[in-house]
Amino acid sequence: MTLENVRFLTRGVTPEEKAAVLAILDLQIEEESALEHEVQGAGMNAWQKSQRGIREDIKGGSRRFGWDFGR
């Protein structure tokens, strides 16, 4: 939907009223678009995925905190 296609069915809409309605619609469209992109982009990006194998898993490693040192 483009804002040029908005049609007012009420008679006597002033230019200021029309501008106010269009501004609110424009903000609503921007907000919904931002939310949609946020949901779609919530996963890891390609760089984050490529870095996953660098570090050893904390839980799955053979080391135990406090037991590998000082004995």
ROVEX-196671 format. One record per residue (C-alpha): residue in one letter; y, z, x. Coordinates in steps of 0.001 Angstrom, whole numbers, plus 500000, padded with zeros to 6 digits. Each point is the difference from the previous one (the first is absolute). Layout:
N
<r><residuo>A</residuo><yy>Y</yy><zz>Z</zz><xx>X</xx></r>
...
***
This chain:
71
<r><residuo>M</residuo><yy>500000</yy><zz>500000</zz><xx>500000</xx></r>
<r><residuo>T</residuo><yy>503439</yy><zz>499165</zz><xx>501253</xx></r>
<r><residuo>L</residuo><yy>503095</yy><zz>501702</zz><xx>498712</xx></r>
<r><residuo>E</residuo><yy>501502</yy><zz>496621</zz><xx>499084</xx></r>
<r><residuo>N</residuo><yy>497397</yy><zz>499771</zz><xx>497237</xx></r>
<r><residuo>V</residuo><yy>501075</yy><zz>503243</zz><xx>498291</xx></r>
<r><residuo>R</residuo><yy>501177</yy><zz>499312</zz><xx>496487</xx></r>
<r><residuo>F</residuo><yy>501988</yy><zz>502453</zz><xx>497909</xx></r>
<r><residuo>L</residuo><yy>499209</yy><zz>499972</zz><xx>496277</xx></r>
<r><residuo>T</residuo><yy>502801</yy><zz>502407</zz><xx>499155</xx></r>
<r><residuo>R</residuo><yy>503341</yy><zz>498476</zz><xx>499117</xx></r>
<r><residuo>G</residuo><yy>503207</yy><zz>500944</zz><xx>501718</xx></r>
<r><residuo>V</residuo><yy>498585</yy><zz>501018</zz><xx>503395</xx></r>
<r><residuo>T</residuo><yy>502885</yy><zz>500323</zz><xx>502410</xx></r>
<r><residuo>P</residuo><yy>499753</yy><zz>498664</zz><xx>503553</xx></r>
<r><residuo>E</residuo><yy>500080</yy><zz>503606</zz><xx>501290</xx></r>
<r><residuo>E</residuo><yy>497097</yy><zz>501013</zz><xx>497752</xx></r>
<r><residuo>K</residuo><yy>498031</yy><zz>496949</zz><xx>501048</xx></r>
<r><residuo>A</residuo><yy>500647</yy><zz>500765</zz><xx>503682</xx></r>
<r><residuo>A</residuo><yy>498914</yy><zz>503630</zz><xx>499520</xx></r>
<r><residuo>V</residuo><yy>496737</yy><zz>499007</zz><xx>498297</xx></r>
<r><residuo>L</residuo><yy>499244</yy><zz>497398</zz><xx>502665</xx></r>
<r><residuo>A</residuo><yy>500730</yy><zz>502517</zz><xx>502772</xx></r>
<r><residuo>I</residuo><yy>497543</yy><zz>502498</zz><xx>498502</xx></r>
<r><residuo>L</residuo><yy>497341</yy><zz>497313</zz><xx>499563</xx></r>
<r><residuo>D</residuo><yy>500520</yy><zz>498847</zz><xx>503582</xx></r>
<r><residuo>L</residuo><yy>499589</yy><zz>503551</zz><xx>501329</xx></r>
<r><residuo>Q</residuo><yy>496864</yy><zz>500499</zz><xx>497913</xx></r>
<r><residuo>I</residuo><yy>498471</yy><zz>496771</zz><xx>501327</xx></r>
<r><residuo>E</residuo><yy>500799</yy><zz>501005</zz><xx>503594</xx></r>
<r><residuo>E</residuo><yy>498494</yy><zz>503467</zz><xx>499513</xx></r>
<r><residuo>E</residuo><yy>496794</yy><zz>498672</zz><xx>498471</xx></r>
<r><residuo>S</residuo><yy>499718</yy><zz>497398</zz><xx>502748</xx></r>
<r><residuo>A</residuo><yy>500417</yy><zz>502659</zz><xx>502698</xx></r>
<r><residuo>L</residuo><yy>497347</yy><zz>502182</zz><xx>498367</xx></r>
<r><residuo>E</residuo><yy>497592</yy><zz>497070</zz><xx>499772</xx></r>
<r><residuo>H</residuo><yy>500475</yy><zz>499158</zz><xx>503688</xx></r>
<r><residuo>E</residuo><yy>499569</yy><zz>503658</zz><xx>500932</xx></r>
<r><residuo>V</residuo><yy>496663</yy><zz>500193</zz><xx>498200</xx></r>
<r><residuo>Q</residuo><yy>498750</yy><zz>496758</zz><xx>501518</xx></r>
<r><residuo>G</residuo><yy>501169</yy><zz>500947</zz><xx>503491</xx></r>
<r><residuo>A</residuo><yy>498528</yy><zz>503506</zz><xx>499968</xx></r>
<r><residuo>G</residuo><yy>497074</yy><zz>499070</zz><xx>502276</xx></r>
<r><residuo>M</residuo><yy>500013</yy><zz>499724</zz><xx>503753</xx></r>
<r><residuo>N</residuo><yy>501698</yy><zz>497036</zz><xx>501590</xx></r>
<r><residuo>A</residuo><yy>498249</yy><zz>497777</zz><xx>502548</xx></r>
<r><residuo>W</residuo><yy>501311</yy><zz>501997</zz><xx>502984</xx></r>
<r><residuo>Q</residuo><yy>498772</yy><zz>503299</zz><xx>498541</xx></r>
<r><residuo>K</residuo><yy>496561</yy><zz>498516</zz><xx>499341</xx></r>
<r><residuo>S</residuo><yy>499770</yy><zz>498665</zz><xx>503566</xx></r>
<r><residuo>Q</residuo><yy>500786</yy><zz>503448</zz><xx>501466</xx></r>
<r><residuo>R</residuo><yy>497322</yy><zz>501899</zz><xx>498089</xx></r>
<r><residuo>G</residuo><yy>497302</yy><zz>499715</zz><xx>502673</xx></r>
<r><residuo>I</residuo><yy>502061</yy><zz>501400</zz><xx>502873</xx></r>
<r><residuo>R</residuo><yy>499560</yy><zz>503701</zz><xx>499319</xx></r>
<r><residuo>E</residuo><yy>496754</yy><zz>501905</zz><xx>499667</xx></r>
<r><residuo>D</residuo><yy>499374</yy><zz>501445</zz><xx>496555</xx></r>
<r><residuo>I</residuo><yy>500894</yy><zz>503700</zz><xx>500008</xx></r>
<r><residuo>K</residuo><yy>497211</yy><zz>501080</zz><xx>497670</xx></r>
<r><residuo>G</residuo><yy>497325</yy><zz>497656</zz><xx>501270</xx></r>
<r><residuo>G</residuo><yy>500471</yy><zz>500611</zz><xx>503715</xx></r>
<r><residuo>S</residuo><yy>497580</yy><zz>501974</zz><xx>502155</xx></r>
<r><residuo>R</residuo><yy>502658</yy><zz>502476</zz><xx>501113</xx></r>
<r><residuo>R</residuo><yy>500490</yy><zz>503303</zz><xx>498249</xx></r>
<r><residuo>F</residuo><yy>503321</yy><zz>501757</zz><xx>500236</xx></r>
<r><residuo>G</residuo><yy>499759</yy><zz>503146</zz><xx>502110</xx></r>
<r><residuo>W</residuo><yy>496496</yy><zz>499301</zz><xx>501265</xx></r>
<r><residuo>D</residuo><yy>500569</yy><zz>497180</zz><xx>502490</xx></r>
<r><residuo>F</residuo><yy>502469</yy><zz>501879</zz><xx>502175</xx></r>
<r><residuo>G</residuo><yy>499907</yy><zz>503206</zz><xx>501959</xx></r>
<r><residuo>R</residuo><yy>496260</yy><zz>500544</zz><xx>500161</xx></r>
***
